[in-house]
Amino acid sequence: MGNYAHNSQPWRDANLAEPSGIESWLPHTNITGNVVNTVSGSAIGLGGLNTTIASNDLLNWGTCTDAGCAGVIVYGIEVDNVNASYNGSNASIVGNKEAIHPRH
């Protein structure tokens, strides 16, 4: 709560993924009142059950400049569904402010 995540690396990481500003794979997580600005991938990445994402300011995400990022879709809030243990089911997502990212 109340974090400021900004200026991530502008390229993909060692796993060839674009780093999110905030990423959580734990269930029952509360991601509230944060500012995410100028990050390579999605502003918030979610893979945990029953998570609350509320009142965050999400600005300028999707800033990856790596050639491999071309055509990759990123989101203000990305909800992933990997398997029964790691998915964003039952998430409560309310009151977040999003600005359009550079790739759109």
N, C-alpha and C positions, 0 to 999 in steps of 0.2 A: 504494500500500500504506500502510495506517495512517492514512488520512484521516478527518476528521470532517466530513460534509456535513450541514448543518442549517438550518432556518428559511428555506426558499426562499420566494419570493413566493407568496401564496395565490391566484393567478389565472393564467390562461393567458398565454403569451408572445405576441410579435408574430406568430408563425406559427399562433396559436390552438392550440398544444400545451401540455400540462401539463408543466413542466420536471421531469426526473428528478433524483434526488440525484446519481447518477453515470451518465454515458452514454458509451458507446464504440462507434465504428463501425470501428475498426481491427482487422485480424486479429491473432491471436497475442497478445492483451492478457491481462494478469494483474490481476484485480481481487480483491485479497485483504486481509483484516484491516481493513476499514473499518467505520465506524459511520455509518449514514444515519438521520437523525431529523427528522421534521416537514418533509416535502417535498410539494409540490403534486401531482406525478404519481407514477409508479412509483419505487420506491427505486433500482433499477438498471435501466437500459435498455441492451440489448445488440444490436448489429447487425454485429458482426465475427466472421469465421470463426475456429474453433479457439481460442476464448477460455476462460480459466479464471476462474471466480467461486467463491471459497472463503472460509469462515470470516469472513463479514461479519455484522454485527448490523444488522437492518433494522427500524426502529421508526416507527410513526405516519406512514405514507406515504398519499397520496391526500387531502391536506388542502385541496385547491382549493376556494375559496368562491365563485368566479365562477359565475353562473347557467348558463353554457354547459358547465360541468363535470358538471352533473346527468346521471346515467345513463352517464357515461363510465367504462369499466372500467379500473382500474389494478392493477398487480401488484407484489409484493415484488421479483421479478425478471422483467422483460419481455424476451422474446426476439423480435426483429423479423426479418421476412423480406421485404425490399424488392425485391431482385433478386439476380442471381448474385454480385455484388460485395459487396453489403451484406445479410448475413443471419447469423444466429447458429448456423449449422450446426457440428456437431462441438464444441459447447460442453461443457465439463466443469463442472458445478455441484454442489458438495458442501459440507456442513458449515456452511451459512448458517442464522442464526436469524432468524425473521420473527415480528413481532407483527401482529395483525389491524389493518387500517387503518380509519379512521372511517366509511367508506361502507358497511361490511358489518355 
